[in-house]
Amino acid sequence: MYDYVIIGGGSAGCVLAARLSEDPDVTVCLIEAGPADDSPNIHVPAGAPKLFRTQLDWDYDSHQEPFCNDRRIYLPRGRVLGGTSSINGMIYTRGNRLDYDSWEQPGWSFDELLPYFVRAEDNERGASEFHGAGGPLSVSENRSRNPMSDAFIAAALEAGHSATDDFNGPSQDGFGYYQVTQRDGMRCSSAVAYLDPARERPNLTIETGMQVHRILTENGRVTGVSGGRAGVEVMIRAEREVILSAGAYNTPQLLMLSGIGPADLLTALGIPVVVDQPLVGQNLQDHPQFWLVYAHSQPVSLLAAGEERYQQQYAQHHSGPLSSNGPEAGGFLRSRPDLSAPDLQFVSLPVMYVDGGLGFPSHHAISFGAYVLQPRSRGSVTLAGDDPTAKPRITHNYYADEADLRIATEGVRAALSIAGQRALSRFTEQPKSVPASESDADIRDFLLRNTQSSYHAAGTCAMGLVTDAELRVLGTDGLRVADTSVMPRLISGNTNAPTIAIAEKAADLIRGLAPLPQTAAVAVSG
């Protein structure tokens, strides 16, 4: 028996475990399906692609995407302490203030959430009106600075775009280097940032290798969880609350397996209905992403990262190619001048991007592209059966709304313009993956054949639909959700930092603490 049971040891779950266990008078149990985060490929930043399709990855694919030539699209998710923050690209962005304001949920405006971003952050630039210092999450400069990343930024400026040195400052627009969640050139996942300092607390128990199968309910109240570890059933009881932080795919799946979801589906699968909630698993959102790939003769890509000189550089200084987060540089732009915020985000990789990130680069190359920041298309997560070990059925419906395809088309045109600039010419010698021409038809054909996930799934247990503004699951007692699934609308940027901020606020909500005071930064942020 514990006071709090947290399902999922990922970006949000580690935050909750650390914050709730700060009170020595409560007991906390964190449950993670995967193992401890002790693989070297987690902590050496450039090792992340080696984790795909391994035991540390839930290894999901979408079902046939009806608006992308019926392709199945790879959807990696971390199955390890730290969750996807242990395998992601480490970009630290928060999105745009208009994203949070559009949620229209009390307590969740940008002004109200900014203090939680600041509390979480330990930015190596120091504290400012927009940034924090001394928090658990290390945010630092990129130590790789590949010459292709320099050239990409220079080419974006040549193409007429503005420069910025802070995507989380007064304005989101512009191109530059991303800050990254690294500490001394090593990955700073939520497990490293939050869980490591709390591991020895006597009131915190960390259970790894246990997959939760169902949330238990008695007389209308959630009382604990049932799961499996090495073929043995395990039950863990919760005196106060169960907090579900399993991510935008697994959280709705687990709710439905527990009888909280659309009654017609649950009944058809023989699952007893606890709460008829048809919106569980709906409203799925992601940023559809494309990549242009150009091979070249310069031996400077991450294909060379394993060379002995670079291994020595990393061992001695934690810098160089092995410290690369992958998407080192990028930017935000507006496809039309009348927009109130950017609707495209660019990323540039100093390596050949092959087969959705699963293939091995055959040449030195640069890959860059963009994703649609505020997609109108919506997908869903449903059950494939009543077996809790079966993978959920995921359909994103990328480009179901024609507006998303139009914006992506403009993104391809902007990317081709950057590719044509002199600053990038020595790295764009041989096109490997580009549209056949700049016509609308050829660009759209390219997009339907090549669009991938940006790994930013959200929205499947949204506030106002499935939970209330305090993240309590509607129709239940003693159950909350705290992860990307509670976002009513996907934010305009990478989702790791917002997930951590959501969990920081959720911890205060659970503890009954007053909201953090707003800062002077809100007067000038935009």
VEXNULUM-618080 format. One record per residue: x, y, z of N, C-alpha, C in turn; residue in three letters. Coordinates in steps of 0.2 Angstrom, whole numbers, plus 5000, padded with zeros to 4 digits. Each point is the difference from the previous one (the first is absolute). Example, Ala and Ser with C-alpha at 12.3 -4.5 7.8 and 13.67 -1.06 7.14 Angstrom:
VEXNULUM-618080
506649725039499650065000500450065000ALA;499850054996500450065001499650055003SER;
This chain:
VEXNULUM-618080
500449945000499650065000500450065000MET;499950054995500350065000499550065000TYR;500250065002499650054999499950024992ASP;500550004997499950024992500449944996TYR;499649984995500349964995500050034994VAL;500650004996500150044994500249954995ILE;499650004994500049954995500450034994ILE;500649984999500550034995500550045003GLY;500749974999500550045002500450044995GLY;499650044996500250044995500150075001GLY;499950044995500250075001499650035006SER;499349985000499650035006500049965006ALA;500149934999500049965006500550015005GLY;500650014997500650025004500050065004CYS;499750054997499950075003499549995006VAL;499449964999499549995005500349965006LEU;500449954998500349965006500550045004ALA;500450044997500450045004499750065004ALA;499550034997499750055003499549985006ARG;499649944999499649985005500449975006LEU;500549974998500449975006500450055004SER;500050064998500350055004499750015007GLU;499449985000499649995007500249945003ASP;500450005006500249935003499449975003PRO;499450035000499549975004499549964995ASP;500250004993499649964996500449954996VAL;499749944998500449954996499850004993THR;500549994996499950014993500349944996VAL;499649974996500349944996499950024992CYS;500650004997500050014993500149944996LEU;499649984995500049944996500250014993ILE;500549974998500350014993500049934997GLU;499749994994500049944996500749974998ALA;500450054998500749994998500549995006GLY;500649994998500650005005500250065002PRO;500550005004500450065002500450034994ALA;500150065001500350044994500850005000ASP;500349945000500749995001500449984993ASP;499650014995500349994993500550064998SER;500649994998500450054998499750044995PRO;499649974995499850034994499450055003ASN;499850005006499550055002500450065002ILE;500650005003500350055003500550044995HIS;500349964996500450034994499550034995VAL;499950064999499550034996499949974993PRO;500549994996500049974994499849934999ALA;500049975006499849925000499349994999GLY;499550055001499349995000499749964995ALA;500250014993499749964995500149935001PRO;500549985003500249925002499549975004LYS;499550055003499549975005499449984997LEU;499950034994499449984996499949934999PHE;499449975001499849934998500449955005ARG;500250035006500349965005499549995006THR;500349965005499549995006499950075004GLN;500350054998499950065003499550054996LEU;499749974995499550034996499449965000ASP;499450045001499449964999499949984993TRP;500350034995500149984993499349994997ASP;499650065000499450014997500050024993TYR;499549984996499950024993499350035000ASP;499850054996499350014999499749954995SER;499449995000499749964995500050044994HIS;499749974994500150034994499750075000GLN;500450054998499850075000499650024994GLU;499450015000499650004994500150064996PRO;500350055002500250064996500750014999PHE;500449945001500750004999500249934996CYS;499649994995500149944996499949945004ASN;499650005005499949945004500749975003ASP;500550045001500649985003499949995008ARG;500449955002500050005008500750045002ARG;499950045005500550055002500349985006ILE;500649995001500449985006499950065006TYR;499849975006499950055005500449985006LEU;500650025001500449975006499850045006PRO;500049965006499850035006500549965005ARG;500350045005500449975005499749965005GLY;500349945000499749955005500649985005ARG;500150055004500650005004499950065005VAL;500450005006499950065004500250064997LEU;499650055000500150064996499650004994GLY;499749954998499549994995500350034993GLY;499650044997500350024993500550055001THR;500150045006500550045001500749975001SER;500049935000500649965000500249984993SER;499650014995500249984993499850064995ILE;499850065002499850054995500650054998ASN;499850054996500550044997500350065005GLY;499750005006500250055005499950074999MET;499650024995499950074999499650035005ILE;500250065003499650035005499650064997TYR;499449994998499550054998499450005004THR;499650055001499450005004499450014996ARG;500150024994499450024996499850085000GLY;499550014998499850075000499450025005ASN;500150065003499550025005499349994998ARG;499850014993499349994998499849935000LEU;500449955000499849935001499749995006ASP;500350025006499749995006499450045001TYR;500050064998499450045001499449974996ASP;500149974995499549974996499749945003SER;500349975005499749955004499450025004TRP;500050065002499450035003499849965006GLU;500549985004500049965006500250045006GLN;499650015005500250045006500749975003PRO;500550055001500649985003500549984994GLY;499949994994500449984995500250054994TRP;499950065001500250054996500850005000SER;500350034995500750014999500350045006PHE;499650055002500250045006500149965006ASP;499549955001499949965006500549945000GLU;500249984994500449944999500850025000LEU;500150064998500750024999500449995007LEU;499750025006500449985006500249935001PRO;499749964997500149925001500649994995TYR;500050034994500649994996500650025003PHE;500050065003500550035003500349965006VAL;499549985004500249965006500449944998ARG;499849974995500349934997500750014998ALA;500250064997500550014996500750025004GLU;500549984998500750025002500450014993ASP;499950074998500350024993500750025002ASN;500449974995500750025002500150084998GLU;499650034997500050074998499950045007ARG;499749975005499850035006499250025000GLY;499850035005499350025001499950074996ALA;499450004998499850064997499250015000SER;499750054997499350005000499649944997GLU;500449974996499749944996500349935002PHE;500550005004500449945002500149995007HIS;500149945002500249985007500749985001GLY;500250005006500749975001499949975007ALA;500349945001500049965006499449955000GLY;499649994995499549955000500349934998GLY;499649955000500349934999500249994993PRO;499750034995500149994993500550044997LEU;500649974998500550044997499950014993SER;500050074998499950024993500750044998VAL;500349984995500650024998500150014992SER;500650034999500250014993500249944996GLU;499949994994500249944996500750005000ASN;500349955002500849994999500349974994ARG;499549984995500349974994500150064995SER;499550044999500150064995500349974993ARG;499749954997500249984994500050054995ASN;500550004995500150054995499450004995PRO;499649955000499450004996499450045003MET;500049995007499550045004500250084999SER;500650025000500250074999499850024993ASP;500149954995499850024993499350014999ALA;499649955004499350004999499750075003PHE;500250025006499850065002500250064996ILE;500650004997500250054996499650014993ALA;499849944998499649994994499350035001ALA;499749985006499350035002500050085000ALA;500650025002500050085001500150034993LEU;500449964995500050024993499450004997GLU;499649955002499350004997499550055002ALA;500250045005499650065002499749995007GLY;500149945003499749995007500550045005HIS;499750015006500350035005500449965005SER;500450025004500549965004499750015007ALA;500149955005499850005007500549965004THR;500250025006500449965004499649975006ASP;499350015000499649975005499349994997ASP;499849944999499349984998499550015005PHE;500350015007499550005005500050075004ASN;500250054995500150075003499450044998GLY;500150064998499550054999499649984993PRO;500349974996499749984993500349934998SER;499549964998500249934997500350004993GLN;499850054996500250004993500850015000ASP;500249974994500750004998500449935000GLY;500650014998500449934999500750015005PHE;500249945002500650005004500149935003GLY;500450005005500249935004499449995005TYR;499849945001499649985005500449995007TYR;499750035005500349975007499749935001GLN;500449975004499949935001500049985007VAL;499649945001500049985007500649955001THR;500550035001500749975002500350035006GLN;500449965003500450025006500749974999ARG;500550054999500749994999500049954993ASP;499650024995500149964994499749935000GLY;499649985005499749945001499250015000MET;499649954998499350015000499750025008ARG;499650045000499750025007499249984999CYS;499949945000499349975000499650025006SER;499449995000499650015007500249965005SER;500349944998500249955005500750035003ALA;500450034996500650025003499950075004VAL;499550044997499950065003499650005007ALA;499549965000499649995006500049945004TYR;500149944997500049945003500649995004LEU;500650014997500649985003500150035007ASP;499950075000500150035007499549975005PRO;499449974998499549985005500049925001ALA;500549964997499949935000500149975007ARG;500450035004500249985007499550025005GLU;499450034998499650025005499649945003ARG;499949995006499749945003499249994998PRO;499750064998499350004999499950004992ASN;500549984996499950004993500249934998LEU;499649964997500149934997500050014993THR;500549974996500050004993499949934998ILE;499549984996499949934998500150004992GLU;500549974998500250004993499849934997THR;499949994994499849934997499349985001GLY;499650055002499349985002499550044995MET;499749964996499550034996499350005003GLN;499750065001499350005003499549984995VAL;499649965002499549974996499350035001HIS;499850025006499450035001500050055006ARG;499650055000499950045006499449975004ILE;500149995007499549975003499550055003LEU;499449985000499450045003499649965004THR;499850035006499549975005499550065002GLU;499449984999499550055002500150074997ASN;500250004994500150074997500650035001GLY;500449975005500750035001500649964998ARG;500550034997500649974998500449985006VAL;500249945000500349985006500749974999THR;500249994994500749984998500149974993GLY;500549964999500149984993500249925001VAL;499849974994500249934999500550004994SER;500549965000500549994995500449945000GLY;500449994995500449945000500850025000GLY;500449955003500750015000500349934999ARG;500349984995500349944999499549945000ALA;499450024998499549955000499649995006GLY;500150045005499750005007499550065000VAL;499449995002499650055002500250045006GLU;500050065000500150055005499550055001VAL;499850015007499550055001500350055005MET;499950064999500250065004499450045001ILE;499950025007499550045002500250075001ARG;499550044999500150075001499550035005ALA;500250035005499650035005499750064998GLU;500450044997499750074998499850004992ARG;500550004996499950004993500449964996GLU;499849984994500449974994500150064995VAL;500650014998500150054995500349974994ILE;499650014994500249964994500450054995LEU;500649984999500550044996500449954995SER;499649974996500249954996500150024993ALA;499850074998500150024994499450004996GLY;500050034994499450024996499749934997ALA;500449954999499849944998499849955005TYR;500449995005499949955005499550025006ASN;499950075001499650025005499249984998THR;499850024994499349984998499949934999PRO;500549964998500049935000499949975007GLN;500350025005499949985006499450025003LEU;499750064999499450025002499449954997LEU;500149994994499549954997500049935002MET;500649985001500149935003499750005007LEU;500050055004499750015006499350015000SER;499650004995499350024999499850075000GLY;500550044998499950075000500150024993ILE;499450014996500150014993499349994996GLY;500050004994499449994996499649945002PRO;499450005002499749945003499949954994ALA;499850024994499949954995500649964998ASP;500650035000500649974999500249955005LEU;499950025007500249965005499549945001LEU;499450014999499549955000500249944995THR;500150034994500249954994500649965002ALA;500550035004500649965002499949965006LEU;499450015003499949965007500350035006GLY;500250074999500350035006499450045004ILE;499949995006499550035004500050075000PRO;499550044999500050074999500050035007VAL;500550045002500050045006499750074999VAL;500350034995499750074998500050004992VAL;499450014998499950014993500250074998ASP;500650004997500450064998500250004993GLN;499650024995500249984993500550044997PRO;500350055004500550054997500749975002LEU;500049955004500749975002500349974994VAL;500650034998500449974994499850044994GLY;499550055000499950044995500450075000GLN;500050044995500450065000500749994999ASN;500249954998500849994999500350044995LEU;500550045002500450044996500749995000GLN;500350024994500849994999500250054995ASP;500650025000500350044995500249964994HIS;499750004994500249974994500750034998PRO;500549964998500650024999500349974993GLN;500450054996500349974994500750025001PHE;500449964996500850015000500250014993TRP;500450054998500450004994500749975002LEU;500349964995500649975002500550014994VAL;500650035001500550014995500649975002TYR;500349964996500749975001500550054998ALA;500649995002500650044998500649965002HIS;500650044998500749975000500350025006SER;499750045005500450035006499949945005GLN;500649985003499949955005499950025007PRO;499550045001499850035006499449985004VAL;499649964997499449985003500149955006SER;499449995003500049955006500249934998LEU;500149994993500249934998500749995003LEU;500450065001500749995002500050005008ALA;499550015003500050015008500449945003ALA;500049944998500349955003500849994999GLY;500250054996500850004999500350015007GLU;500649975000500450005007500150075002GLU;500250054996500150075002499450035003ARG;499449984998499450035003499849975006TYR;500249935000499849975007500550025005GLN;500650024999500550035004499750075002GLN;499850044995499850065002499450005005GLN;499549954999499450005004500349985007TYR;500449955000500249975007500450065004ALA;500450044996500350055004499650065001GLN;499650024996499750075000499250005000HIS;499749944998499349994999499850054995HIS;500350014995499950044994500149964994SER;499850044994500249974994499349964997GLY;500149964995499449974997499649955004PRO;500449975005499649955005499650045004LEU;500150075001499550045005499450034996SER;500049984993499550034996499349975002SER;499550045001499349985001499749984994ASN;500350014994499749984993499750074997GLY;499450025002499750064997500350065004PRO;500650024998500450055003499750074999GLU;499850014994499850074998499350004997ALA;499750064999499350004997499750075001GLY;499450005000499750075000499249994999GLY;499750065002499350004999499850064995PHE;499549994996499850054995499249994999LEU;499850054997499350014998499949994993ARG;499649954998499849994993499750064996SER;499750045004499650064998500250065005ARG;500150064997500150065004499550025005PRO;499449984999499450025004499949965006ASP;500449945001499949965005500250035007LEU;499749985005500150035007500649965003SER;500249954997500649965003500349954995ALA;500649985001500349954995499549944999PRO;500049974994499649944999500549944997ASP;500650025000500549954997500650005005LEU;500349945002500650005003500549964996GLN;500650024999500549974996500549975005PHE;500349944998500649975003500549974995VAL;500650005002500549984996500549955003SER;500149944997500449955002500650004996LEU;500649995004500649994996500249934998PRO;499549974997500149934999499449984995VAL;500149944996499549984996499449975004MET;499450024998499449985004499749944995TYR;500049945002499849954996499449965003VAL;499549984997499549955002499750025006ASP;499850065001499750025006500450005006GLY;500750014999500449995006500349935001GLY;499749954996500249935002500649984995LEU;500150034995500549984995500750035002GLY;500549964997500750035002500350044994PHE;500350065002500250054994500549964996PRO;499950014993500549984995500550054998SER;499950065001500450064998500050055005HIS;500650045000499950065004499550054997HIS;499650025004499450044997499750055006ALA;499650044997499650055005499349984998ILE;499650005006499249994999499750065004SER;499550034997499750055003499350014997PHE;499550035004499350004998499650045006GLY;499449994999499550045005499449955002ALA;499750035005499449975002499450055001TYR;499449984999499450045000499950015008VAL;500050065003500050015007499349995003LEU;499550034996499349995003499549964995GLN;500249944999499649964996499250005002PRO;499650004995499349995001499749935000ARG;500449964997499949934999500049975007SER;499549955001500049965007499949934998ARG;500449965005500049934999499749975006GLY;500149945002499849965006500449955002SER;500049985006500349945003499449955002VAL;500049944998499449965002500449935002THR;499649955003500249945002500049954994LEU;500549964999500049954995499749935003ALA;499950005007499749945003500150015007GLY;499749955004500050015008500749985003ASP;500449974996500749985003500450065002ASP;500250025006500350065002500750004997PRO;500349944997500750014997500050014993THR;499450004997499950024993500150074999ALA;500350024994500150074998499450034999LYS;499950075001499450034999500050014992PRO;499450024998499950014993500050084999ARG;500550024997500150084999500050024993ILE;499550054999500050034993500050075001THR;500550044997500150075001499550044995HIS;499949974994499650044995500450064998ASN;500750004999500350054997499750024994TYR;499950074999499850034994499249994999TYR;499749975005499349994999499650074998ALA;500350055003499850074999500450034994ASP;499750024995500450034994500550065002GLU;499850045005500450055002500749985003ALA;500049945003500749985002500449994994ASP;499849974995500449984994500250074997LEU;499650055000500250064997500550035004ARG;500050005006500550035004500749964999ILE;499949935000500649964999500350024993ALA;499650014995500350024994500450065000THR;499750055003500450065001500749995004GLU;500049955005500649985003500549974995GLY;499849964996500449974995500350064996VAL;499650044997500350064996500550045004ARG;499950015006500450045005500749965000ALA;499949935001500649965001500450004993ALA;499750004995500350004993500450064999LEU;499750065003500350064999500750015004SER;499949975006500650005004500649954997ILE;499749954997500549954997500450034994ALA;499750054997500250034994500550065002GLY;500150025006500450055002500849985000GLN;500450054998500749994999500349975007ARG;499850035006500349975006500049935001ALA;499549974997499949925000500249964994LEU;500350044995500149964994500549955000SER;500550005005500549945000499749945003ARG;499450015003499749945004499449984996PHE;499850024994499449984997500249984993THR;500649974999500249974994499649954996GLU;499749965004499649944997499449995004GLN;499450034996499449995004499849925000PRO;499849985006499849935001499349995001LYS;499750055004499350005001499750075000SER;499750014994499750074998499449994996VAL;499650054999499549994995500250004993PRO;499649974996500350004993500050074996ALA;499650045003500050074997499750045006SER;499950074998499750045005499350024999GLU;499749964996499350004998499649985006SER;499450025001499549985006500049925000ASP;499849984994499949934999500649955002ALA;500650024998500649965002500250015008ASP;499950065002500150015007499549965005ILE;499450004998499549965003500149935000ARG;500249984994500249934999500649985005ASP;500550045000500649995004499750005008PHE;499650045002499850005007499649945002LEU;499549984995499749945002500449935000LEU;500550004996500549955000500550005006ARG;500150065003500650015004499850035007ASN;499550025001499850035007500149955005THR;500350025006500149965006499750035006GLN;500049965005499850035007500650055002SER;499850055004500550045004500149975007SER;499649955002500049975006499750045005TYR;499550044999499750055004499349995001HIS;499849945001499349985001499750035007ALA;499450024999499750045006499250004999ALA;499750015005499350025000499449955001GLY;500249945001499649945001499649995006THR;500150045005499650015006500050075002CYS;499850044996500050075000499650035006ALA;500350065003499650035005499450034997MET;499550005004499350034997499649944996GLY;500449954999499649944996500049945004LEU;500649985003500149945003500250015008VAL;500450065001500250025007499750075001THR;500050025006499850075002500750045000ASP;499950065002500650045000500549995005ALA;499849955005500549985005500249934998GLU;499949984994500349944997499649935003LEU;499550015004499649945002499649984995ARG;500049934999499649974995499350005001VAL;499650034996499350015001499649945001LEU;499649995005499649945001500349965005GLY;500650015002500449965005500250045006THR;500249965005500350035006500649975002ASP;500650045001500649985001500549984995GLY;499850034994500449994994500150064996LEU;500650014998500250064996500549984994ARG;500050044995500549994995500450064999VAL;500749995000500550054999500549984995ALA;499950024994500549994994499750044994ASP;500349994994499850034994499349994998THR;499749955003499349984997499550055003SER;500250045005499550055003500050064996VAL;500450014995500050064996499450014996MET;499650055000499450004996500250014993PRO;500650044999500250024993500849995001ARG;500349974995500749995000500450075000LEU;500550005003500450065001500550014993ILE;500250064999500450024994500749995001SER;500249945001500749985002500149935002GLY;500649995003500249935002499649995007ASN;499849945002499549995005500449985007THR;500649995000500349985006500050055006ASN;500250064998500050065006499350015002ALA;499550014995499350015003499749945004PRO;500249944998499849945004500350015008THR;500650025000500350005007499750065004ILE;499850064996499650055003499349985003ALA;499749964995499349975002500149965007ILE;500549965000500149965006500250045006ALA;500450054999500150045006499450035003GLU;499650034995499350035003499649955003LYS;500049944997499649945002500249985007ALA;500650005002500249985006499850055005ALA;500050074999499750055004499249995001ASP;499749984995499349995000499849945005LEU;500449954999499949945004500150025007ILE;500550045002500250015007499650065003ARG;499650034995499550055003500450075001GLY;500550014997500450065000499750054996LEU;500250075002499750054996500450014994ALA;499850024995500350014993500750055001PRO;500549984997500650045000499850074998LEU;500350065003499850064997500350024994PRO;499650044996500250014993500650055001GLN;500450004994500650055001499950064995THR;500550045000500050064996500149984993ALA;500349944998500149984993499350004996ALA;499549995003499449994996499850074997VAL;500250055002499850074997500350004993ALA;500649974999500350014994500149944996VAL;499849945002500149944996499450004995SER;500249974994499550004995500249944994GLY;
